[in-house]
Amino acid sequence: MSLRSQVAIVARLDFAEVRRSRWLLSCLFVHTLLAAAFVLVGLRESSVLGFTGMGRALMSLSHALIFLLPLLALVATAQVVNSARDDGSLELMLSNPVSRTGWFCGTSLVRLLALVVPLLVAMPLMAIVGSSCFHQRVPWEFLFRALVVGTSLLACFVATGLWISTFVRNQAKALMITVLVWAASVAFLDFGLVGLLLQWRLPPVAVFTLAATNPVQAARLALLASAQPELSTFGPVGFWLANRIGSTGLFLLGTCWPLLLGATAWLHALSRFRNRDLV
């Protein structure tokens, strides 16, 4: 049996499991609820980062998703391998003509699509509703960039969650590490960076390098640069970024860097999964 056929079989079975657990509907509900809330709040007459109305709502929703998407991806994947091994489904699947690579690729694909599809549905739907019902102008370029950045961030943390599930056998420990990884990505690094800035006067290039190593921070920079290319809210660091890197460069950084980290983590997890003892 070819690898493509194996991936298709595993993906179909795992998608059935996702549907039974209502994970896809839950993600769609969360995205739709957030989108509806930000539509109601964001259509008031006020300006944020040069946008009014629908632009403000999309900007606010994007920043909320930057914090939410990594948590959803980690929760959806950090115990996939452990759960399949403990309930015996992994051993049963591999007793058939399905390779470890085929199982891992199929599961990874389904988990990623289960997270990306609700995002690709909710945000354009929010823009269409705002445009048709409230007669708001939609910044389609920013919407496209936000979707690309969100997708790359999901891919990064789906791979990170699979890496955790592959390397940590105990489900309780995997859950604890999941929370720590999410907290470090969205909060702890910010606090550490602010502490360094208060202690030492770092040059702009050092501040940018420390921030951009975190994929969440890189995604935030990409969104801010898409909304405000001059980045005046960042002061000297923003002036340096706008003149040295530019909006397009920050967008590529916020897209390519999480994808690179995710690809590295996924390949490392696949290598570990293929060579480890599954018992």
TIRO-946787 format. One record per residue (C-alpha): residue number from 1; chain; y, z, x. Coordinates in nm, 3 decimals, always signed. Each point is the difference from the previous one (the first is absolute). Layout:
N
R  nr kette   north      up    east
R NUM     A       Y       Z       X
...
//
This chain:
279
R  nr kette   north      up    east
R   1     A  +0.000  +0.000  +0.000
R   2     A  +0.339  -0.098  +0.140
R   3     A  +0.273  +0.254  +0.067
R   4     A  +0.217  -0.159  -0.268
R   5     A  -0.273  +0.047  -0.262
R   6     A  -0.050  +0.360  +0.109
R   7     A  +0.370  +0.075  -0.028
R   8     A  +0.012  -0.160  -0.347
R   9     A  -0.296  +0.207  -0.124
R  10     A  +0.136  +0.328  +0.137
R  11     A  +0.348  -0.079  -0.132
R  12     A  -0.134  -0.066  -0.349
R  13     A  -0.195  +0.326  -0.005
R  14     A  +0.287  +0.204  +0.144
R  15     A  +0.244  -0.158  -0.245
R  16     A  -0.226  +0.113  -0.283
R  17     A  +0.014  +0.352  +0.143
R  18     A  +0.380  -0.018  +0.021
R  19     A  +0.018  -0.110  -0.363
R  20     A  -0.233  +0.279  -0.111
R  21     A  +0.215  +0.258  +0.178
R  22     A  +0.313  -0.156  -0.157
R  23     A  +0.166  +0.001  +0.342
R  24     A  +0.157  -0.343  -0.057
R  25     A  +0.146  +0.105  -0.335
R  26     A  +0.126  +0.325  +0.150
R  27     A  +0.187  -0.182  +0.278
R  28     A  +0.146  -0.246  -0.250
R  29     A  +0.109  +0.288  -0.223
R  30     A  +0.171  +0.182  +0.288
R  31     A  +0.185  -0.313  +0.114
R  32     A  +0.103  -0.091  -0.353
R  33     A  +0.118  +0.353  -0.076
R  34     A  +0.212  +0.010  +0.314
R  35     A  +0.138  -0.346  -0.067
R  36     A  +0.094  +0.090  -0.358
R  37     A  +0.170  +0.322  +0.112
R  38     A  +0.204  -0.176  +0.268
R  39     A  +0.099  -0.278  -0.240
R  40     A  +0.150  +0.255  -0.238
R  41     A  +0.176  +0.187  +0.279
R  42     A  +0.096  -0.293  +0.218
R  43     A  +0.171  -0.211  -0.267
R  44     A  +0.296  +0.233  -0.018
R  45     A  +0.327  -0.124  +0.144
R  46     A  -0.008  +0.134  +0.354
R  47     A  -0.048  -0.148  +0.342
R  48     A  -0.241  +0.089  +0.275
R  49     A  -0.011  -0.196  +0.325
R  50     A  +0.192  -0.290  -0.151
R  51     A  -0.223  -0.044  -0.306
R  52     A  +0.075  +0.078  -0.363
R  53     A  -0.227  +0.005  -0.301
R  54     A  -0.338  -0.157  +0.063
R  55     A  +0.055  -0.009  +0.376
R  56     A  +0.050  +0.375  +0.004
R  57     A  -0.313  +0.055  -0.209
R  58     A  -0.211  -0.217  +0.231
R  59     A  +0.139  +0.173  +0.308
R  60     A  -0.073  +0.347  -0.143
R  61     A  -0.349  -0.101  -0.111
R  62     A  -0.077  -0.150  +0.340
R  63     A  +0.096  +0.318  +0.181
R  64     A  -0.207  +0.211  -0.239
R  65     A  -0.299  -0.227  +0.059
R  66     A  +0.043  +0.027  +0.377
R  67     A  -0.101  +0.367  -0.037
R  68     A  -0.256  -0.052  -0.276
R  69     A  -0.196  -0.303  +0.125
R  70     A  -0.137  +0.166  +0.318
R  71     A  -0.129  +0.293  -0.207
R  72     A  -0.168  -0.228  -0.254
R  73     A  -0.162  -0.206  +0.276
R  74     A  -0.130  +0.306  +0.186
R  75     A  -0.136  +0.166  -0.313
R  76     A  -0.176  -0.322  -0.104
R  77     A  -0.174  -0.055  +0.334
R  78     A  -0.025  +0.322  +0.203
R  79     A  -0.335  +0.098  -0.157
R  80     A  -0.155  -0.339  -0.079
R  81     A  -0.263  +0.003  +0.275
R  82     A  -0.074  +0.372  -0.033
R  83     A  -0.046  -0.020  -0.376
R  84     A  -0.225  -0.307  +0.024
R  85     A  -0.213  +0.169  +0.263
R  86     A  -0.029  +0.332  -0.187
R  87     A  -0.098  -0.152  -0.337
R  88     A  -0.251  -0.236  +0.162
R  89     A  +0.166  -0.324  -0.115
R  90     A  +0.073  -0.109  +0.356
R  91     A  -0.362  +0.042  +0.110
R  92     A  -0.118  -0.181  -0.312
R  93     A  +0.238  -0.291  +0.059
R  94     A  -0.092  -0.036  +0.366
R  95     A  -0.371  -0.002  -0.088
R  96     A  +0.071  -0.339  -0.158
R  97     A  +0.093  -0.309  +0.204
R  98     A  +0.357  +0.126  +0.044
R  99     A  +0.134  +0.075  +0.346
R 100     A  +0.229  +0.285  +0.089
R 101     A  +0.278  -0.247  +0.074
R 102     A  -0.040  -0.162  -0.342
R 103     A  +0.012  +0.338  -0.179
R 104     A  +0.302  +0.118  +0.194
R 105     A  +0.194  -0.324  -0.047
R 106     A  -0.076  -0.019  -0.372
R 107     A  +0.099  +0.361  -0.062
R 108     A  +0.318  -0.037  +0.204
R 109     A  +0.102  -0.312  -0.190
R 110     A  -0.049  +0.157  -0.343
R 111     A  +0.188  +0.319  +0.089
R 112     A  +0.291  -0.199  +0.138
R 113     A  +0.021  -0.230  -0.302
R 114     A  -0.026  +0.295  -0.240
R 115     A  +0.319  +0.137  +0.156
R 116     A  +0.190  -0.323  +0.062
R 117     A  -0.051  -0.167  -0.339
R 118     A  +0.175  +0.276  -0.204
R 119     A  +0.294  -0.015  +0.242
R 120     A  +0.025  -0.379  -0.031
R 121     A  -0.006  +0.033  -0.380
R 122     A  +0.232  +0.298  -0.056
R 123     A  +0.301  -0.096  +0.213
R 124     A  +0.040  -0.362  -0.122
R 125     A  -0.061  +0.120  -0.355
R 126     A  +0.277  +0.254  +0.045
R 127     A  +0.234  -0.272  +0.121
R 128     A  -0.089  -0.235  -0.287
R 129     A  +0.053  +0.273  -0.262
R 130     A  +0.332  +0.098  +0.153
R 131     A  +0.114  -0.360  +0.014
R 132     A  -0.105  -0.095  -0.354
R 133     A  +0.071  +0.322  -0.190
R 134     A  +0.300  +0.138  +0.187
R 135     A  +0.144  -0.331  +0.130
R 136     A  +0.000  +0.122  +0.359
R 137     A  +0.010  -0.224  +0.304
R 138     A  -0.315  +0.044  +0.205
R 139     A  +0.019  -0.012  +0.382
R 140     A  -0.318  -0.205  +0.037
R 141     A  +0.020  -0.017  +0.379
R 142     A  +0.006  +0.378  +0.027
R 143     A  -0.285  +0.023  -0.253
R 144     A  -0.212  -0.238  +0.207
R 145     A  +0.069  +0.193  +0.319
R 146     A  -0.081  +0.331  -0.170
R 147     A  -0.334  -0.137  -0.120
R 148     A  -0.088  -0.128  +0.346
R 149     A  +0.094  +0.330  +0.166
R 150     A  -0.191  +0.201  -0.263
R 151     A  -0.310  -0.216  +0.042
R 152     A  +0.003  +0.039  +0.378
R 153     A  +0.043  +0.376  -0.034
R 154     A  -0.295  +0.018  -0.240
R 155     A  -0.215  -0.202  +0.240
R 156     A  +0.091  +0.238  +0.282
R 157     A  -0.094  +0.316  -0.188
R 158     A  -0.309  -0.148  -0.164
R 159     A  -0.127  -0.066  +0.351
R 160     A  +0.106  +0.349  +0.108
R 161     A  -0.186  +0.154  -0.292
R 162     A  -0.314  -0.198  +0.084
R 163     A  +0.031  +0.115  +0.360
R 164     A  +0.014  +0.363  -0.116
R 165     A  -0.298  -0.051  -0.229
R 166     A  -0.200  -0.154  +0.283
R 167     A  +0.078  +0.260  +0.266
R 168     A  +0.004  +0.319  -0.211
R 169     A  -0.333  +0.073  -0.169
R 170     A  +0.101  +0.311  -0.195
R 171     A  +0.185  -0.087  -0.322
R 172     A  +0.211  +0.318  +0.002
R 173     A  +0.116  -0.069  +0.356
R 174     A  +0.071  -0.361  -0.090
R 175     A  +0.220  +0.113  -0.288
R 176     A  +0.188  +0.243  +0.224
R 177     A  +0.058  -0.267  +0.265
R 178     A  +0.116  -0.239  -0.273
R 179     A  +0.270  +0.243  -0.111
R 180     A  +0.107  +0.063  +0.359
R 181     A  +0.023  -0.372  +0.080
R 182     A  +0.208  -0.065  -0.310
R 183     A  +0.230  +0.296  +0.066
R 184     A  +0.048  -0.102  +0.362
R 185     A  +0.082  -0.356  -0.103
R 186     A  +0.256  +0.076  -0.269
R 187     A  +0.148  +0.336  +0.098
R 188     A  -0.095  +0.166  +0.326
R 189     A  +0.111  -0.287  +0.222
R 190     A  +0.341  +0.004  -0.170
R 191     A  +0.041  +0.369  +0.070
R 192     A  -0.107  -0.043  +0.361
R 193     A  +0.240  -0.291  +0.051
R 194     A  +0.290  +0.191  -0.152
R 195     A  -0.084  +0.296  +0.224
R 196     A  +0.009  -0.223  +0.308
R 197     A  +0.335  -0.144  -0.105
R 198     A  +0.144  +0.348  -0.048
R 199     A  -0.131  +0.116  +0.338
R 200     A  +0.086  -0.307  +0.209
R 201     A  +0.237  -0.293  -0.037
R 202     A  -0.251  -0.282  +0.018
R 203     A  +0.110  -0.362  +0.043
R 204     A  -0.041  -0.229  -0.304
R 205     A  -0.292  -0.189  +0.155
R 206     A  -0.194  +0.326  +0.045
R 207     A  +0.068  +0.110  -0.358
R 208     A  -0.111  -0.337  -0.133
R 209     A  -0.317  -0.005  +0.213
R 210     A  -0.104  +0.349  -0.109
R 211     A  +0.060  -0.082  -0.367
R 212     A  -0.162  -0.345  +0.002
R 213     A  -0.329  +0.127  +0.144
R 214     A  -0.069  +0.147  -0.344
R 215     A  -0.101  -0.282  -0.239
R 216     A  +0.169  +0.178  -0.292
R 217     A  +0.326  +0.017  +0.191
R 218     A  -0.032  -0.364  +0.103
R 219     A  -0.048  -0.094  -0.367
R 220     A  +0.307  +0.203  -0.099
R 221     A  +0.209  -0.174  +0.264
R 222     A  -0.118  -0.337  -0.130
R 223     A  +0.103  +0.089  -0.356
R 224     A  +0.338  +0.137  +0.105
R 225     A  +0.070  -0.306  +0.211
R 226     A  -0.090  -0.224  -0.295
R 227     A  +0.245  +0.189  -0.222
R 228     A  +0.280  +0.050  +0.253
R 229     A  -0.023  -0.230  +0.303
R 230     A  +0.288  +0.173  +0.183
R 231     A  -0.176  +0.343  -0.022
R 232     A  +0.331  +0.185  +0.005
R 233     A  -0.158  +0.314  -0.150
R 234     A  -0.185  +0.060  +0.330
R 235     A  +0.318  +0.023  +0.208
R 236     A  -0.036  -0.101  +0.369
R 237     A  -0.375  -0.050  -0.036
R 238     A  +0.056  -0.231  -0.296
R 239     A  +0.264  -0.197  +0.193
R 240     A  -0.244  -0.040  +0.289
R 241     A  -0.281  -0.107  -0.233
R 242     A  +0.215  -0.250  -0.191
R 243     A  +0.126  -0.166  +0.318
R 244     A  -0.309  +0.016  +0.220
R 245     A  -0.286  -0.049  -0.247
R 246     A  +0.153  -0.113  -0.328
R 247     A  -0.128  +0.005  -0.358
R 248     A  -0.272  -0.260  +0.061
R 249     A  -0.127  +0.180  +0.309
R 250     A  -0.022  +0.332  -0.182
R 251     A  -0.182  -0.166  -0.290
R 252     A  -0.254  -0.149  +0.240
R 253     A  -0.038  +0.337  +0.169
R 254     A  -0.054  +0.180  -0.331
R 255     A  -0.263  -0.258  -0.096
R 256     A  -0.182  -0.082  +0.323
R 257     A  -0.014  +0.347  +0.158
R 258     A  -0.186  +0.167  -0.292
R 259     A  -0.234  -0.302  -0.017
R 260     A  -0.071  +0.027  +0.373
R 261     A  -0.070  +0.374  -0.024
R 262     A  -0.216  -0.055  -0.305
R 263     A  -0.200  -0.279  +0.163
R 264     A  -0.061  +0.218  +0.306
R 265     A  -0.114  +0.297  -0.210
R 266     A  -0.222  -0.221  -0.218
R 267     A  -0.172  -0.167  +0.294
R 268     A  -0.056  +0.337  +0.164
R 269     A  -0.144  +0.137  -0.325
R 270     A  -0.227  -0.304  -0.041
R 271     A  -0.130  +0.040  +0.354
R 272     A  -0.071  +0.370  -0.060
R 273     A  -0.166  -0.073  -0.336
R 274     A  -0.229  -0.266  +0.148
R 275     A  -0.118  +0.228  +0.283
R 276     A  -0.013  +0.347  -0.155
R 277     A  -0.296  +0.176  -0.158
R 278     A  +0.040  -0.014  -0.378
R 279     A  -0.232  +0.292  -0.076
//
